[in-house]
Amino acid sequence: MTVRFTKGARSQFLSALRYIKADKPDAAERFRKKSEQSLDRLKDYSDSGRQIPEFPNIPYREVVVAPYRYFYRVEGDTILIVAVWHAAQVPKKPV
């Protein structure tokens, strides 16, 4: 399995890193490393993320690396990260 970001999700992730780094560069580095570890775990345990509580009946899951949520779906042997949102944001149902 491989982990890939959509273009939009990568932009959201990098934006989150820039936001954190503006005030606390060390915290941004810790967040990046923790995110990488959590997402790498999906390579072996793709179902380890929880169902999205707001939408339990769709084939998307999420991994939480506080305070951000990584939304993903499995496509063959690829884990596709489709969005990275701050936990305060309310997700809309994916199309």
C-alpha positions, -999 to +999 in steps of 0.1 A: +000+000+000+011+035-006-002+068+008-009+097-016-024+131-011-048+147-036-036+181-048-062+198-026-054+177+005-016+184+001-024+221-001-045+219+031-017+200+049+010+225+039-013+254+049-018+238+083+020+235+087+026+271+077-001+282+102+014+263+131+050+272+121+042+310+122+039+309+160+057+277+170+082+262+145+090+233+169+053+224+172+050+224+134+079+199+131+063+177+158+029+178+141+045+169+107+063+139+122+032+127+141+011+131+110+036+111+089+037+083+115-001+081+117-005+081+080+023+055+075+004+031+098-024+031+072+000+012+048-004-019+069-037-012+086-059+007+061-090+002+081-074+015+113-089+050+108-124+055+121-155+060+101-163+096+098-189+102+126-209+127+105-211+102+076-209+066+088-224+051+057-198+063+031-165+045+022-143+072+036-124+071+069-104+095+090-073+097+111-071+124+137-038+141+145-051+167+168-063+193+160-065+181+124-085+154+107-072+135+077-100+121+055-091+092+032-104+064+011-088+032-002-084+028-039-069-005-048-035-005-031-034+032-025-045+052+005-058+085-009-058+114+015-086+136+001-089+164+027-071+178+058-094+198+080-091+215+114-113+197+139-133+229+143-145+227+107-177+208+099-171+184+070-195+184+041-205+150+026-180+141-002-194+139-037 
